[in-house]
Amino acid sequence: MDALELVRNFPEGRNAEDAIRELVPNVIEEEGPFDGVIAYSERSIVAGSLILEEAIRSKCEGRKPQIKMAIFFGGWPPISADTSQSMLMDESDLFIDIPTCHVVGSKDPFLLGSMALFNVCNGDLAEMFDHGKGHTLPRDQETIAEPGAVIQKMIENRSLS
């Protein structure tokens, strides 16, 4: 089933969030495993929440998680499915336990959100790179090279495991 067909068959009387929570796990189950997920800004809320929900399902079902790593550009922490609130490291026992790369900007007005996301990730598996700018993606070759090397190392390490 393709994405357009899913939209056409959107369940009546449901909101988009409920439909996403129902449909995305099905796609992960049918199409996974996935090497990784990449998210920018508020999409990291969705990606982080998805990673946590997938990890919980994997643990309950006794299988390996279907998402192997994540790359976040800017971002915000995941949302708890139970409370619909942002998950902060000192308020939850859950954390993102896959390799992550966090590309942040020290001049980003939303830097605290990026740091909150970084802090809900396994510190032994999380890498951070500060491109020194605002809420933007790095564009020049020199700035792209360093996070590129970190991401390449993550990919190589995942292929060894």
C-alpha positions in Angstrom: 0.0 0.0 0.0 1.5 3.3 -1.0 1.3 6.6 0.9 -1.2 8.1 -1.4 -3.5 5.2 -1.0 -3.2 5.5 2.8 -4.3 9.2 2.6 -7.2 8.3 0.3 -8.3 5.6 2.8 -7.9 7.9 5.8 -10.3 6.7 8.5 -13.3 9.0 8.9 -13.8 10.5 12.3 -10.1 10.1 13.3 -7.5 12.8 13.7 -4.2 12.8 11.9 -2.2 11.9 15.0 -4.3 8.8 15.7 -4.0 7.7 12.1 -0.3 8.2 12.2 0.1 6.2 15.4 -1.9 3.4 13.8 -0.4 3.4 10.3 3.3 4.1 10.8 3.9 1.0 12.9 2.3 -1.1 10.2 4.7 0.4 7.6 7.7 -0.3 9.9 6.5 -3.9 10.4 5.9 -4.5 6.7 8.9 -2.5 5.2 11.5 -2.7 8.0 14.1 -3.0 9.2 15.4 0.5 8.4 19.0 1.6 8.5 18.0 4.9 10.1 15.8 8.0 10.2 16.8 11.6 9.6 14.8 14.5 11.1 15.0 18.3 11.1 13.5 20.6 13.7 10.0 19.6 15.0 10.0 16.5 12.8 12.5 15.1 15.4 9.6 15.0 17.8 7.9 12.5 15.5 11.1 10.6 14.8 12.1 10.4 18.4 8.6 9.3 19.5 8.5 6.7 16.8 11.9 5.3 17.8 10.8 5.0 21.4 7.5 3.4 20.5 9.3 1.0 18.2 11.7 0.0 20.9 8.9 -0.7 23.3 7.1 -2.9 20.7 10.4 -4.7 19.9 11.0 -5.4 23.6 7.4 -6.7 24.1 7.6 -8.9 21.0 11.2 -10.1 21.7 12.7 -8.9 18.4 15.4 -6.4 17.4 14.3 -2.8 16.9 13.5 -2.0 13.3 15.2 1.5 13.3 19.0 1.2 13.7 20.2 4.8 14.0 19.0 8.4 13.9 20.3 11.7 12.7 18.8 14.8 14.1 19.3 18.4 12.8 18.1 20.7 15.5 15.2 19.2 17.2 13.0 18.6 20.2 12.6 15.7 22.5 10.0 12.9 21.9 6.4 13.0 23.2 5.3 10.4 25.6 2.4 8.3 24.3 1.0 8.1 27.8 1.1 11.8 28.8 1.3 13.6 25.5 4.1 15.7 27.1 7.7 16.1 26.1 9.9 13.5 27.5 12.8 14.9 29.6 15.7 12.9 30.9 14.8 13.5 34.5 11.1 12.6 34.1 11.2 9.3 32.4 13.1 6.0 32.5 12.8 5.6 28.7 15.6 6.8 26.4 16.6 6.4 22.8 19.0 3.5 22.8 20.3 3.5 19.3 23.2 5.4 17.8 22.3 9.1 17.2 24.0 12.1 15.7 22.8 15.5 16.7 23.7 18.4 14.5 23.0 21.6 16.4 23.7 25.3 16.1 25.0 27.3 19.1 23.1 30.3 17.9 19.8 28.4 17.4 17.0 30.1 19.4 15.7 26.5 20.0 19.0 25.1 21.2 17.4 24.0 24.5 15.1 21.7 22.6 18.0 20.1 20.8 19.8 19.6 24.1 16.7 18.1 25.6 16.6 15.6 22.7 20.3 14.8 23.1 19.8 14.2 26.8 17.0 11.5 26.2 19.5 9.5 24.1 21.9 6.9 25.3 25.0 9.0 26.1 27.4 6.2 25.0 25.7 6.1 21.5 25.0 9.8 21.0 27.3 12.2 19.1 26.9 15.9 18.9 28.2 18.4 16.4 27.8 22.2 16.7 27.9 24.0 13.3 28.0 27.4 15.2 25.0 28.9 13.3 21.3 29.2 14.1 18.3 27.0 13.3 19.6 25.9 9.9 21.3 23.1 8.2 25.0 23.3 7.6 25.7 24.1 3.9 29.4 24.8 3.3 31.7 21.9 2.5 34.0 22.4 5.5 31.1 22.4 8.0 29.4 19.4 6.4 32.6 17.3 6.5 32.7 16.9 10.3 29.2 15.6 10.9 29.5 13.7 7.7 32.5 11.8 9.2 30.5 11.1 12.4 27.6 9.8 10.4 29.9 7.7 8.2 31.4 6.2 11.3 27.9 5.4 12.7 27.0 3.6 9.5 30.2 1.6 9.5 29.7 0.6 13.1 26.2 -0.5 12.5 27.2 -2.7 9.5 29.7 -4.5 11.8 27.0 -5.4 14.4 
